Amino acid sequence: MLAPFVPGDWVENPQQPDWGPGQVQSAIGARVTVNFLHAGKRLINTDQAMLRPAKPPED
């Protein structure tokens, strides 16, 4: 499955709501690297975990 996300997109992982929103750093196929506000950088396999678009955090 191709990832529908591109660097700069904001996403959230519904399975880990405490991570907060995250900004996509890279997306290669199903491998998406996201820098989450409360969990840091995580490599997500979108074949295993669903990401959904999110609003950017307010400053």
N, C-alpha and C positions, 0 to 999 in steps of 0.2 A: 504494500500500500504506500502511495506517495503521501508525504506529509503536506497538508494544506497550509502550512505555516512558513513564514519567511523571517529572517532576522529583523528584529525590531517589533514584531507582533507581541502583544500582551496576551497571555493565556492563564488558565487556572487548571489545576488537576482536581476534579470533583472527588477523587478517592483520598485526597490529602488536603482538605480545606484549610488546615492550620498552616500550610506553606504560604498561603496568600497568593497574590498575583505574581506572575513571573514574566520576564522579557526573554523572548527567543533569541539565542545567541547564534545558533546555526541549525540547519535542517537539511539532512542528507537522507533521502528515502524516509524510512520509518524512525530514524534516529534523530531526535530533537534535543538539543542542549538548551536548557532554560535556566536563567538566573532568577530564582524565587526570592521574594523579599524576606521571608522568614526561614528559608531552608538552604539558601545558597545555590550554587550551581549543581544541577542534576541532569543526567542523561536519561531521557525518557524514550522508551521504545513504544511508538504509537500503535504497534500491533498488539501490545500487551496492556497499555494504559491509555485512556481517552483524555485528550486535552481539549478544552473548549476556549473560545475567545473570551477575553476579559477586558474590562476597562482599565486604563492606566491608573495607578494610584495617584491620589491628589497630594500635592506637596504640602 
